[in-house]
Amino acid sequence: STLGLAPDAGHRYHHPEVKGVRRIPLRATRNHVYYVATDDAVLVLAVWGAVKGAGPDLGSLGSP
């Protein structure tokens, strides 16, 4: 997968509570994948519909 091979492919997404969040669009579905990459893994935080206007509430997740 793109995220597994190139976790820096997504754009940085600033979130005041969760550090290191990145976002990558899924053009065919108009969704965005919000994720955090570590040295060992890629943690998907949310798959969110881009048409909703605002991003997902990631604050309740804390930092990985």
LODRENVEX-729461 format. One record per residue: x, y negated, z negated of N, C-alpha, C in turn; residue in three letters; residue number from 0. Coordinates in steps of 0.02 Angstrom, whole numbers, plus 50000, padded with zeros to 5 digits. Example, Ala and Ser with C-alpha at 12.3 -4.5 7.8 and 13.67 -1.06 7.14 Angstrom:
  n.east  n.north   n.up  ca.east  ca.north  ca.up  c.east  c.north   c.up  lofi  voza
   50660    50284  49610    50615     50225  49610   50660    50165  49610   ALA     0
   50642    50112  49646    50684     50053  49643   50645    49998  49606   SER     1
//
This chain:
  n.east  n.north   n.up  ca.east  ca.north  ca.up  c.east  c.north   c.up  lofi  voza
   50042    50060  50000    50000     50000  50000   50044    49938  50000   SER     0
   50017    49883  50022    50053     49820  50024   50076    49799  49954   THR     1
   50032    49804  49905    50050     49783  49838   50105    49826  49808   LEU     2
   50104    49890  49821    50156     49934  49795   50223    49922  49827   GLY     3
   50224    49907  49891    50287     49897  49927   50312    49825  49922   LEU     4
   50267    49778  49919    50286     49706  49918   50241    49668  49870   ALA     5
   50251    49678  49804    50206     49646  49756   50209    49570  49757   PRO     6
   50261    49541  49786    50265     49467  49791   50229    49441  49853   ASP     7
   50194    49484  49889    50159     49463  49950   50102    49415  49937   ALA     8
   50071    49421  49879    50015     49378  49863   50038    49308  49842   GLY     9
   49991    49263  49841    50005     49194  49820   49999    49189  49745   HIS    10
   50040    49146  49715    50035     49134  49643   49967    49103  49628   ARG    11
   49938    49126  49574    49873     49100  49552   49881    49077  49480   TYR    12
   49880    49013  49470    49890     48986  49403   49831    49002  49358   HIS    13
   49846    49032  49301    49795     49045  49250   49826    49026  49183   HIS    14
   49791    48986  49144    49820     48960  49081   49834    49014  49029   PRO    15
   49800    49071  49032    49808     49122  48980   49845    49184  49004   GLU    16
   49843    49199  49068    49875     49259  49094   49932    49238  49139   VAL    17
   49993    49256  49120    50052     49236  49158   50066    49284  49216   LYS    18
   50090    49257  49271    50113     49298  49327   50058    49324  49373   GLY    19
   49999    49295  49370    49945     49319  49413   49958    49299  49485   VAL    20
   49945    49346  49530    49950     49333  49602   49883    49353  49633   ARG    21
   49871    49325  49692    49808     49339  49727   49823    49354  49800   ARG    22
   49791    49405  49825    49800     49423  49896   49730    49432  49927   ILE    23
   49718    49401  49984    49652     49408  50016   49644    49474  50054   PRO    24
   49584    49501  50052    49566     49558  50093   49520    49530  50147   LEU    25
   49548    49513  50203    49512     49475  50255   49449    49510  50280   ARG    26
   49452    49576  50287    49394     49612  50315   49334    49609  50268   ALA    27
   49346    49603  50203    49290     49604  50155   49276    49536  50124   THR    28
   49319    49487  50136    49314     49420  50106   49319    49423  50030   ARG    29
   49355    49473  50005    49370     49478  49934   49443    49460  49922   ASN    30
   49459    49444  49860    49528     49433  49840   49545    49483  49786   HIS    31
   49607    49508  49787    49632     49551  49734   49676    49508  49689   VAL    32
   49660    49506  49625    49700     49470  49575   49741    49523  49537   TYR    33
   49807    49513  49532    49850     49564  49503   49911    49534  49470   TYR    34
   49943    49575  49430    50006     49557  49398   50055    49613  49413   VAL    35
   50115    49595  49435    50166     49645  49450   50219    49644  49395   ALA    36
   50238    49703  49372    50294     49711  49325   50348    49749  49361   THR    37
   50402    49764  49326    50456     49803  49356   50433    49873  49374   ASP    38
   50386    49899  49336    50365     49969  49343   50299    49981  49379   ASP    39
   50256    49929  49381    50189     49941  49406   50157    49877  49432   ALA    40
   50102    49886  49467    50059     49831  49488   49992    49843  49454   VAL    41
   49970    49795  49413    49907     49801  49377   49855    49757  49410   LEU    42
   49803    49788  49439    49750     49750  49470   49702    49727  49415   VAL    43
   49693    49661  49411    49651     49631  49360   49579    49624  49383   LEU    44
   49569    49609  49447    49501     49600  49473   49502    49601  49549   ALA    45
   49446    49623  49577    49432     49615  49648   49371    49570  49649   VAL    46
   49378    49512  49680    49327     49459  49673   49306    49433  49740   TRP    47
   49242    49423  49749    49215     49395  49811   49235    49322  49820   GLY    48
   49267    49307  49875    49290     49239  49888   49232    49191  49897   ALA    49
   49174    49215  49917    49117     49171  49928   49085    49148  49863   VAL    50
   49106    49174  49806    49078     49153  49742   49101    49083  49722   LYS    51
   49152    49057  49754    49175     48989  49741   49229    48985  49689   GLY    52
   49218    49011  49629    49268     49009  49576   49298    49078  49567   ALA    53
   49358    49080  49540    49391     49143  49527   49362    49179  49467   GLY    54
   49384    49241  49454    49358     49280  49398   49384    49253  49331   PRO    55
   49349    49271  49277    49370     49253  49210   49422    49304  49187   ASP    56
   49485    49286  49193    49539     49331  49174   49561    49322  49102   LEU    57
   49535    49270  49069    49557     49253  49001   49546    49307  48950   GLY    58
   49494    49346  48958    49480     49399  48910   49527    49458  48917   SER    59
   49567    49459  48970    49613     49515  48981   49678    49509  48942   LEU    60
   49698    49448  48927    49763     49437  48894   49820    49451  48942   GLY    61
   49879    49453  48916    49939     49465  48956   49956    49539  48955   SER    62
   49975    49567  49013    49992     49639  49015   50056    49653  48979   PRO    63
//
